[in-house]
Amino acid sequence: MLHLLLLACGGGEPPDSEPATDGTSDSVLPLDTGTAAPSASVTSARCTRPDHPLRIHCTVSLDQPARPALALTWVGGERWIEAPDDDTSHPLEIALLPESTAIRWTVWLDGQPTAFTDTVMTGVIEALRRPVFHLQGTLGSSLTFRDPCLGGTRAWAVDGQARVIAAQDLAAGFHGIDRIEALTWTDEATWIAVLDDHTIVEWSVEGDLLWSAGPEVGWAGALHHDVFAANSRIYVLFVDEQVLDGRTVSSDGFHVVERDAGIVATWHLWDHLRPTRPETWPDGGAPVDWSHANGIFVDADHEALVSLRHLSTVIAVEADPDAADFGTARWILAGDPRGEVVSDLSLEADVGTASFLQQHHPQILPDGTLSIFDNREHLDDPSRVLRLALTDDSATITTAIALDTHCDFQGGVYWREDVPLATCGPASRVQELDPITGAVSAELEVNCSGGSTQYMSRFVPID
């Protein structure tokens, strides 16, 4: 059985470590314990790069069943990989390795390095149009993102030093696809993306199309903006066109999708909120983009958060399709005191302004706080990274970090061990921020070489 071993799931960390190759002290490689001779012996070991520039294939053979490990080191990085079971033959495939890099590998057995060691070189992703990186500092996370080239359909991934570690054409095998509408990374180390406005795909980093669902599924409307994977399901936003007073109104909804069953539940915003100020709409017969959902997040308790940009509102919804109260709005949080939505929670602020405007990317963090990327409304008003403490009747802004620019559209924020990674869409840039001072500790800007650069909707951590 071939085992694919990734950066995000590298086999666990040994209890004792030696210094990393880059001089730091937090290496995941073990110390040589100097214990008694191992019960098994390595008879052969080989690592090659057979068919992909950023993956290596290793085979370790033993004289009796045991569980060896591989220590991989390279300039600025390392990996510790344990075989998954006791056996005499261990085929191991390692992905998410940096381009044009000498990878030193060593077989370990029973806590000791063996004499089986060598070096293998990674290659280069060949592409007519590819990202160009402008990095300041070193990012604390590896990131994936959609193709920065207009019309590009690749997903790319880089390490903290902006070295490419993966690239996959997510539209391979599909015809007439013009863009990646939304992209996310799963706990199973796969990409899930919306192509154009009608197809969802899931790809592995080894280049396998694992699953897809297209128009034949029967989407309720055009898919757009965001897709999320949780609880063995996929959640995707769609445009829900309605009619009010003779005007076509673009509302929103989301589908709950199971890979082997298709759509298992559908939620419509229109069933819970409707326009109350149609007199403010522009004159004419053009459709009204009323709610403009732009983000969805679902936690382990099946609570979905949907961001409604044009209403400056986040709504929490029961999203378990097996629940009797599926679709019930658990709470509504309005960020604009001038807006038409009535909030269930009072919005307060320990720091900064008690508001959020035209926001993106709401999510519940492991400590139960709510994270929001607050785009703001006016060009002279810097966008903000917000963290809010939630109670049954209030939401209090406890962290408000202003960026150095206004991000008029798109964007998002992820938190890695309380360190925010903020994407400014129009700038095609992600910044790692000090959670106390807001100072920029690292910054990556991505542009297109050989074509026109499009905005970057979100940089997603993958480790």
GUMARKE-592440 format. One record per atom (N, C-alpha, C, O): y, x, z. Coordinates in steps of 0.05 Angstrom, whole numbers, plus 5000, padded with zeros to 4 digits. Each point is the difference from the previous one (the first is absolute). Layout:
REM residues N
YXZ...
END
This chain:
REM residues 463
497650175000502449835000502550185000500250185016501749764966502450154998502149895020500549765000500650425016501949925020502850104992500450244997501549575000502850074993501550045026500149825017501150414987501350075025503050044994500750164983500949705033502949984994501750125022499150055022503449994971501950095019500349825024500350095023499549644972500549815021497549955017500249885021497550224971497649965015498250244998497849984988503150245022498750264996497850065019499350245002499449575011497750065015500450055029498150085014504349894997500550035028501050275007499950194984501149845040501250255009498350135022499449865020499750394977498550145021501750035025502450004998496350035025501550015025501650265004502150005013496950224975501450265003501050084973498749964980503750165019501250074975501050295000500750115021499550004955501350264997502649974985500549784990501350425010502649964987499749934971498250094986503649745004500049924972500950234982501250195010498249794964500750214982503050024995500950214990500649595018502950024996501450095026502449985001496150115019501250115024500449805022500950075021498449674974500349815021497650005019498150144994502049715028497950015019498449745002498549965018502049864962498649745002497949984978499749784988498950445006497950004980497849805007499449965023499449924956497749835004497450164997497849895003502450374992497650174997499050095027501750055018495749974986498950075026500050305006500250164981499749915044499450275008497150064996498349835003501150424990497250095000499150015029500950165016497249674990499149975028498150225009499650045024499350114957498350225007497549915014498850155016500249614979497749895013497450124989500250174982497649755028497450104991499649944970501449844988496750305001499449974971499549714993498749865015502350054962499649724993497149934995498450184994500949575010497349914997499149994971497750014993504349964988499549994972501550234987501850125012497549944963501450214985500949904973498649834988503650275003501049934973498550174980499950245002498949634978498650154979501750044975499650194986502349635010501950044977502449825005499849795013502450294975502449845001501850074976500350244993500949564995501750054977502149794999499549765004503050314989502249814995501150064973500750234993499649564990501150034973502049784995500249815015501350224963501849804991499049904973500950104979497249715021498649934975501649824980499850054976501649755034501049804981502849895007500949824986500350285034502749905008501650235012498950155016503649884976501650235009500550015030500550225011499549555003500749995028497749925018500449915022497250124968497649955017498050234997499850124979498849935042497950204999497449875009500049835018497850264970497449915007498450225014499750224988499349735036498550205015497249905005499649765005498550424994497249945007499150215020500150244995499049665028499050175022497049935004499449775005498950434994497149965004499150155024500950225005497349655011499050115025497050024999498749874984500150295034497150035001498749775016497649974999504049885017499049775014502449825006502350094999497249665007502249815003502050085022499250085022503449914971502150065019502649894987500049904978502250125037502549904991502150234999501350065020499050064957501950224997502949894998500449764999501450425000502949944995501250204981498950224996503349704992501550184983502850045012501449805007499450454995502850065007501450084974499250194987502949665006501650074976502850095009501249885017499750344971502750105007501450084974498750094981503949875019501750094978502850055011500649935023501150194961502750055010501449745007500549844982500150135043501449765009498349775006501049785004496350254997498349775005497250075008499250234996499349585014497350045008498649735002501349795001496150224999498449755003497450075014498850214994500349625024497450035014498349764993500949785005496850274983498449784990497150035010498850214998500249585014497350005010498249824982500949794992496750315003498149834986499449755016500050015024499549774962499749745015497449975015499849835017498150324976497449965013498450254999500750204987497049805027498150225000498349984974498749794995501250424990498450014976499750294992501350185011497149874968499750274990501850064976500450234993500749564995501750034977502549835003499849765006502550364991502649865005501950044977501350204998498849604984502150004979502649895011500049785011502150374987502649925011502150034979500350204987501349585009502250024981502649975016500349815016501550374979502550015016502349954981500350134980501449675028502349924983502650055015500050105022502249844964502750035011500650295008500850065022498750114958500650285003502450074982500349884979501350325030502450064984499550154974498050144998503849814983499750134974500250315002501450105017497350034964500350294996499850165026501650175006496449775010499750125026497250125004498049874993501950365019497550135007499049885026501350035021496449844978498849875023497750175010498050044986502350075038497950165013498249815016500949865017496550164977498149835014497950165014499250224991500049695033498050135016498249795012500949805011496450244987498149825013499750075029499750245007500449565010499550035029497549855007499349794989499350325031497549875009499750055030500250235009499449565007499750025029502450155013499650175017502849774974502450115012500650294992501750125013497049984967500450284992500450024970498849854985503050325006500350054971497650154989498950175014500249774962497850144987501150204980502550024997495750124991500850204980500749874973500850144981498749605017500549864974503049924999500849815012500750344972502949954997500950104973498850194989503249695000501050084974502749854996501049865017500150184959502649874993499749864974498750094981502549675017500149854975502949924994501449935019499450074956502749944993500249714990498349914985503849955025500549744989501650034974501150214994499149574990501450014975502649855001501349975021499549934956502649874997499649734986498549984981502949815028499949744987501650024974502450075000496349884978501350014974501349734994498749794999503950214997501549754994502550074984501450195006499149654973502450044984502549955016502050144998497849655019502349945018498950015029497949885006503450275011499050025027502450035019502250054992497349925034502150015020501250295002498650204996503949805009501450255008501049965029501249805006498250405011500549965028502350185010500250244992501549655024502150155013499649965030500649795011498350425002499249985028501850175018500650234993500349655029501450165020498449975026499549785010499750455001498349995024497149954992499250034977499249895043497249944996499449735013500649955023498349874961499449735010497550015018498250164995501749675025497849995019497649844990498049995013502349884963497949834989499650054971501950074986495749905004499549984972500849714991499649815015501450174960501149744991498849934973499550184983500249565012499549904973502249824991501449885017499050104957502249844989499449944971498350144987503049665002499649934972501450204982501850155009497449854966501150184980503049984999501149784997500450445006502949994998501049974972502449954996495950084984500849984972500049714991498049865004504150054984500349724991497749944981499650154980498949645025497749934984497450155007497949954988502350235032497650145009498249835017500949825014496550234985498149845015498250175018497949915008502950334998498550175018500949955029502349955005495850085013500650055028499750305005498150124991503949995023500050285007499850035031500749815014498450424994500050075029500750295003499150174984502449895037500850285006499550055029499949825017499850444990499950085028502850045011502049954986498250155038502650035013501750214988502450015005496450164977501650204986500549924971500850174983498849575011500549894974498250134978500950034977496750035031498050094981498349764992499049865017500650104957498449774991497150035010498850214996500249585017497250005009498349784987497650005004503749824982498549794986501849874979502449995003496349914976501449854979497949824987497850104993502849655003498249814987501549804984501949885009497350094966501149794983498849745008497649954994503949885019499049755011499649794978498749795005502450264972499749814978497950094979499749884979498850335028497950104982498049784994498949885019500650064956498149794992501349734997498649814991503950165016501549754996501950044977501050224996499649564990501750024977502749865005500249805013501950334977502749875000501350005028501849845004497450345014501250015026502650174999499950224989502349685021502550144998500950135026501750195000497249735023501050115025498149955023498249834999502250325022498849945026502149845016502050115008497449644997501949835014499950055030502149995013495650074998499850055029497650195004498149994985502150175036497950195006499650035030502050015015495550014994499550055028497550185002498650044981501050065043497750185006498449875023501249895018496250124980498349865019498850195021500150244996498849645025498650165020497550124989498950195012500149714965497650114987500850224980498350084985504250005016500950224982499849924971499050154984502049615009500149914973502949904994501549935018499150074956502549874991499549714993498049944988503849895020500149724990502749964988502150075012498049824963502649974986500149744985497949894992504550015005500549784982501050124974502050144999496749794979500850094973501549784986499149774999503350294990501849804989500249785021500650055023499049704970500349785019497549835001500149765008497550364984497749824997497350125007498049864999501950405008497450135005500150175024501950165004496149825013499750185023497650184995497949914990502450355016497850194997499750165025501950045016495750064988499450195022498550244988498049974987503150275019498950254989499350195023501450005020496550154976499450225019501450254991500850024977499450185041501250254992498250174982500850204989496749725009498250144982500049874972498450084983503549735012500449904974498349764992499649954976499449915043498349764995501649755004501349965021498649864959501149735004498149845017497849934991503050015033498249865019500049704998498049875006504350024985500349715000502549934985502050165000498049614987502549904988499949704999497949875000504450014998500349714997502449954983502250095006497449764972502249944982500749714998499449855018502050074961500949724997497849805002500549775007497150314986497849805001499549905028498749795004502350355017499649915027501549745006499249845016503050134969501649755004502350045020500349835018501350384979502350045017501949764999500349884979500950055043501949775001502650074986501549814994499150445002502550084988499850304994498050135006504249984983500150294994499850165026501449955019496950254981499750185023502450195000501050084979499949985045502450175001500450155026499049915021502350314978501150155022498150145019500350245005497749625006498450135020497149895001499549784993498750405016497249945004499250155025500950225005497249665010499250135026497049955004499049794993499750405019497149985006499650015030500950185013497649634997499349995029497749805004499749824984498850235037497949805008498049954977499049784997500550434987498249984977501049804979498449904984504250055016501249824980502450134988501050205010500049684968502450094987502049775000499349774995503250295011502149805001502250084980500950225000499949594983501850064979502149784997499349765002503250324994502249814996500049884972499250144981501749615016500449894974502549825000500949915021500350064955502349824996499049714999498249944985503049895031499349725001502349834990501949945016498049984959502349854989499949715008497949864998504450045012500349735009502449874986501550154987498949595017502449874989501449845022498749865015503950184987501649865020502649914987501550164989499049585012502449884988500350094971502250054991495649954995500050064972500250304993500050074977500250105043500250294996497350135005498649935020500650264964497650165005500750215021501950154998496449855023500550185022497650195003497749915001502850355000497950195004499650045030501650135014496249764996499250045028497750204999499750144979498849895042497950205002497549905014500149795013497850374985497649955014498250245000500850214989496949785024498150214998497249904998499349785010499050374976497149944998498550185020500850235004497149665007498050165014497650034981498949804991500350455004498050064980497750155013500450195015497249734979497650155007498850124975499849864979499350385023499150154976497649864986499850004976498549875040497649874987500349704998498149874991504250025016500349714999502649914987500449764995501450434998502549924988501949895020500050075024501849744968502049885018498549825020498649814992501950245033498749845021502149835015499249825015503350244982502149845013502750064986500450224990501349585011502750034988502149885018499649785011502650364993502149915017502649974984500650184983500849605021502549954986502349985020500049845019502150334977502349985017501349734999501149915020498849964957501349744996499149795020501449815006496150225004498949825020501350035027499649835018501950394986501150065027503150035000501349945020499850164958502950034997500849904973498750044980503649825020501249914975503050055000501250025022500050004955502950054999501649785014499449764997502650325017501849815014502950024989501749855008498850354975502850044990500050024970501150194989497849624997500050024970502950004989500450084977501549825038502749994990501250284997502050044986496750175026500950274997498850144976500850234994497449644992498850134977501950024976501849834998497950374985501750034977499749754982497949884998504350054988499949784981498250074977499650244994499449564992498450054977497149925005499349935023499150094957497249925002498050225005497649955000503450305004498150225004498449975025501049895020496550194980498449995024501350155024501350204995498349705028501250115024498050185015497949905008502750354994498250195015500749975030501650155011497149655002500949915026499050195023501750105015495749944987499050155023499450294995500750175016498249904961499550274991498450165020501050195012496549734992498250155018499650284988499750034976500250175042499850284990498150175017499750244995499049645025498250165016498049835015500749785009496850314994498049865016498550215016499250214990500349725035498450175018498249815016500849785007496750304998498149845015498750185021499050214994501049695031498850165022497149925005498949824987499950315033497149955005499649725012497749904999504449975011499849735010500649794978500349765006499850334969500449834977502849875000500449784989501550355023502849914999501350144976500250245000500849604981501450114977503049995005501149805010500350424983502950005000500950004970499150174985502649655008501149984973503050045002501449865015499650334969502850064999501349844978499150004977503149855029501549844981502750114997501849955016498650224964502450154996502549834998502050055015498049754968502449844995500749825023502249895001496050085018500549845024500450185025500549905022499350364974500150195022498349915024501049975022496549974971498249875020497250124998499150074978499649955045497250075002498649765012500849895021496950034967498549775011497250105006498750144983500349795040497250075009498249764996500749785008497050264979498349794991497150055009499150234999499649565010497150025004498650034973500149824983498650415013499050074973496950025000498950094980499849815041497150004999499049754985500449785010498350264967499249764984497949845014499549774993499250345028497949855014501249855024498649845013504050204993501249875023500949714992500849954978498949875041500749724995503049974995500849824986500850375025502949984997501050214980502350095002496049984978501050194980502649904988500349774994501550425003502649944987502249925020502349984992497049975033502049925020502050235004499250235003503349714998502050205006500150055030500649825015498750424993500050065029502850055010500749915022501050224962502850035008501650084975498950104980503749845021501950074979502250165013501249925020499450314968502250175009502050034978499550124980502949775024502250024981501950235008500750025023500050144958501650245006503049964994501650175007499149614979502849964992501149765015499149774994502750275024501149775015501549804983500549785008500250304967501449824982498049854982500849824985496650245017498149904981499249715006500849885020497650024961499149715002497549965016499349785007499350445000497449985014500549995030501550165011497349655003500149985029497850175012497749964993503150225024498150195011498749895025501349875017496050184986498649935024500650205023499949935023500650324969500550215019502950085000501350014979499850035045502850095001500050304993498350155011503549934972500250284992502150145017502449935000496850285014501750155018499950304993498250084984503650085028500050284993500750175025502149955012496250234995500750215020501750224987501650135013498049914961501550204985500849874973498549844989503850245001500849914973500749714999500549875021499550024955500849734994497649815002497950074990502449705022497949805003499749844974500649764999498650384980499549864974498350184983499850245005498949654975498950154978500449834975499949755000500650394977500849864976498450114976499950244995499049574989498650074975497850205004499750194984498849785038498150195010497550034982499549834983498950385023497450044988498150095022500750085022496749904972497850145013499849945031500250195015499549564993499549955028497150075007498249964984501450145040497350055009499950015031502050075012495849864999499650035029498650275005497950064988503450105029499050275006497949985022499749795013498750424992497949995020500949925028498449895015504150174992501049925027501049725001501149925020498749934958500949725000502849964991500949774999500650454996502849974990500049934971498150054985504149845006500549924972501750214987502150075010497050034967501550194984501149864975498649844987503950225006501349884977501750224986501350155014498649854960502050164985502349824993499849814984502550245028502449834998501850104978501550195004498249704972501550104977503049975004501550174991499449625023502849925003501049884974498649994979503949925021501049834979502050134982500049964975501850215036502250114985499550304994498650145016502449954961499550274992501150215019499150235000502949705016501150205019498749985027500950125020497049724982498649965026497350144998498249914986501450325028497450144998497649835009500249855018497750194967497549865008499050125026500750225008497549625006499250095027496949975003498849834987500150335030497349975009500149875028501350105018497349674984500249855025497249985013498049994987502150015040497649945016500949795021502050045014496449744988500849785017497849945020497649994992503149965033498249905020499849704999502149864999495550035000499649714997499149885026498350105014502849664992499049835021499649724987500349974976498949845041499549734989502549874989499849824984502550275025502549864991502250194991502249914995497250355002502150194992498950234985497650075001504250064984499450254986502450185005502249944993497350295020502250185008499850264986497950145001504249944985500150254985500250235021502050025014495950144988500050225019500450274986500850205013498849824961500550244984501449914975499149824986503150325008501549944975501050274989501950125011496849984968500750264988501349954973498749894982503850185016501449974975499450224981500150245007499249694968499650214979502750104991502149915008497850294974502550124990501049864975501950104988496949675005500949864976499249715002498449925018502649924965499249724997497849984979500450094978497449795030497849964981500049704992499149835015502050124962500649724993497549834996500149765005497750364986497649854996497650185005500250245001497549635002497550135007500350175025502049985014496050184992500050165024498049915021498749794997500950375023498249945022499950225020501250214996497349755026499850205021497249995012499049785007499750454995497550035014500550185024501950175000496649795021500250165025497550165004497849885001502450385001497850185005500450135027501750185002496849735018500450105027502949985009501250195009500049574986502749945007502150144984502449995006496850154973502050134982500249834975498049954986504449955008500449834977500150154973501350214998497449684982500250094972501349784984498749794995503750244997501649794988500450054970500950224992498449584992500350014971502649864992500449775008501350374977502349874987499349974970500050204985499549555007499149954973501750104978499150154983503549785017501750094977500350304998500450114978499350035045500250295000497450144994499950244997497949615000497350114996499450225021499250224992501349725033500150205021498749905025500349765007498350415007498949945026501150215020500150244994500649675030501050185020498449975026499449775009499950455003498850005026502350045020501550194998498749635022502349995017499350065029497849935009504050205005499650035029500449735013502049874996496050035020500249735010502149965022500849785006500350445004502149985021502750044987501849835005498650384980502750064989500449894973502349964991495549974994500349914973500450224980500349944976499750315033500450224981497650024981497849945007502850154969498050034979498550275005501350214998496149775007498450255005498750094974499450244997500149584984498850074975500749784980500449775007499850314967500849804980498650084973499950234993499149564994498750034974501249814980500149765005501050354973501049834978498150054976499350224994500049564993498250014977501349904975501249785000498750374979501049914974497950044979497850115005502849804971498150024978500750234981502350024991495750145003500350204980498949904973497749934999504050074981499149914974500449704995498949894981502749985035500649724997502149905019501250165014499349584985502049885018498949955027497749915003503850145018499149965027500649715009502249904995495849975017500449735011500350035031499250205011501849595001500250015029497350015013498049914988501850195036497550025014500049795022501750005018496549814980500049785019499250085028501149905019496950284983499150085027498250254998498350014983502250185035498150225004498249935023500949935022496450084973498149905020498450245012498850154985501249895041498450215012497049944996499249775001499350454995497149974995498450165021497550024997503750095023498550145020500949925028498950105020
END
